[in-house]
Amino acid sequence: MELVEIERSIIKKYRKEIWSKFVKAVKKYELINEGDKVACAISGGKDSLLTAKLVEELHKHSNVNFEVEYICMDPGYDKENRDLLEKNLKYLNIPAKIFDSDVFEISEKISGDYPCYMCARMRRGFLYAKAKELGCNKVALGHHMNDAVETTLMNVLYAGNYKTMKPKLMAQNFDNMELIRPMYFIEEKDVIAWRDYVGLDALNCACTVTKKSESYTRKK
């Protein structure tokens, strides 16, 4: 699919399901304001890639003047996944800055067969640090409505509280850095529909531990 058609699909074909809900979240929670410099974090999955394109379209068409950087951390992908990541960035014409880290290796050593929590914390720390290095004051992540609902249910069932995933919050240990979730109102089924429509072969979880398990699959 041609790039112009991909970008048009976000605003036209999926206007109700994706674009309008993205704009609603940005406005309601004041996620992106005049003078902001936003670091759009890209993992290579469908959610972060769509977030990057949404922020890019907003940057093109909004009356709000803000800057954006697209940052992508390679936590230790194998060659196949690194190549696929670069292929998707090129396909969507996202000018991302890719930087390497050893998050997979360290989190696996520390947490063994269950490294997900440690991996997530380390990833976020690396992203905050890179965003700060680039002079950004906000980091945009690709969490959607389903993620927020699942987080709430997990806390109710296993932690005995009603804490949920917020659309924005200040970063810990990084002064004046805010995390934002502009896909907060968007349902995962619509992200999947867009991914399939544009023919995007996005990464699923590509960590070394997950890849060893029989359940490792790539969503296509």
N, C-alpha and C positions, 0 to 999 in steps of 0.2 A: 504494500500500500504506500502511496506517495505521502510525503510528510504533510503537505497541505491538507490532505484528506484526513490524516490522523488528527491534526490539530483542529480541523473543522468539526470532527465528530464529537469532541469534548464540549464544544459550545452549542452545536446544533443538534446532532442526533441524541446525545445524552445530556441535553440541557436540563431537563427536569430532574433526572436521576443523579447527575453528578455536578454539573456546573453551578446550577442554582443553589444547591445545598452547600457547595464549597463557598460561594459568595456569601450565603447566609451566615455561615460560621465565622467567616472573616469579619463581617460587619458586626454581628451580635456580640462577639467576644473581643472585638478590636484586636485581632491577631496580627494584622499588618498595618502599620500606621506611617504617616509622613515622616521621612527621614530614617526609617528602619533600614538595617542591612541584615538580610535574612540568609542564613546558611541552610539550604535545602539538602537534607541528608538522604543519600541514596544507597540502599543495600543491594539493589539489583532485583528485588522482588516487585511484584505487580503494584503493590500499594505505594511504595516509595517512588517508583517510576511515574505513576499517575500523579502523585503529589507534585513532583518536579514539573510536569507539563502544566498542571493547573496553576502553579505559582508563576511559571513562565508566561502563560496566557494573561494572567492578572498583571504582570509586569508590563506586558505589551499594551494592554488596553485600559488600564486603570488611570484615573486622574490623580491617584495617590502616588507621590514620588518616593520610591524606595529602591534599594539596591538588592541584588540577589547573587549569591554564590552557590554553586552546585558542588557538594563535596561527597566523595564516595570512598569509604574506607575498605580496603581489602584486608580482612582479618586473618587471611591465610588460606584463601581459595586455592584449589588445585588448578592446573592449567585449563582444564575444560570449562570450569565455572568462571575463571578470570576472562577467558576468551568470550564466553557468552555475555558476561557483563559488559565488556567493551563493545561487543556487537550490538547489544540493545541500546547502549548510549548513543552509538552512531546512528542506529535505525531511527531513534526518536530525536536526533540532533540535539542532545543535551550536552552542553560544554562543561562536563564535570571534571573536577580535579580529583584524581585518584591518588590516595596515599596508602602505603603499606603499614601493617602492624602484625603482631604475633598474638593477637587475642585468642584465636582458637587453641594454639599451643599452650599458652599460659592457663587459660580457663580449664582445659582438659587436665593439666597437671594438678591444679588445685582442687578441682571438683570431681575428677574421675568420670564416671559414667553419666553424671547429671550436671553438666556444665552450663546449662541454659541461663540460670539466674546470674552466675558470675560473668558469663559472656555478655549478657545484656548490659550489666552495669559497666563493664570495661569498655564496651562499644560506645556507650553514651559519654563516658569520660573522654575517650579519644576524640569524639565528635565535638564536644564542647571545647576541647583544647584547640582543635583545628579551626573552629569557628572564631574563637578568640584571636587566634593568630592572624586570621583574615580580616579582623576588625568588625565582625558581626555582633549584633546584640540579640539575635534570635536564632533558634534552630528549629526548623520545621520537620516533623516526623510524619510518617504515613499511616498512623493509627486511624481506624475508621469506627463507625458506630458499633459493629460487632465486637471489636476489641474492648470498647468501653463497657458494653453489657456483660461480656464474659469476665472482665476484671471485677465488676461489682458482684456477680454471682459467686466467683471464687472466694472473694472476701467474706461474703455472707456465709457460705458453706464451710469454709476452712479456717477463717480468722475471726469469725463472730462479729464483724463490723460491716458498715455500709460504705466503706471507702470506695471511690470510683476513680476512673481515669479522667482527669480534668482536661478541658480544651487548651488550657495554658497554665503554666506554673513557673516560678523562678527556679533556676538551677541551684543545686547545692554545690558549694565549694567554688563556684564561678560567679564572681560579682557582676551584677547587671546583665546576666545572660538569662534569657527566657526561652522555655520550650513551648512550642505551639503545635497544635494538631488541627490543621485546616480541613481535614476530611472527617471531622467529628460527626457530622450528620449523614455521611454517605454510607450506604449499606454495602457489605462485601459482595453480594450477588451482582450488584451493578458494576463494581470494579472488575469482577470476573467477566461480565458481559462485554465491557469495553476492551479488556485484554484480548478476548477471543475475537472480537470484531476487527481489531487492528492487526491481528496475527502476531501478537507479542509472545515470545517464548521466554517468560520471566523465570528467574531463579526462585526455587523454594528454599528451604533451609539447606545450606550447603556446607555445614560444619563437618569436620572430620569424624566426630563421634556419631552424628546422625547418619552420615553416609555409610557407616559400617553396619547399620541395622538394616533389617529386611524391609522396614517400612519406608526407607528413603525413596522418595519419588520426586520428580520435577513436574510441577503443574504446567500443563500446556494448554 
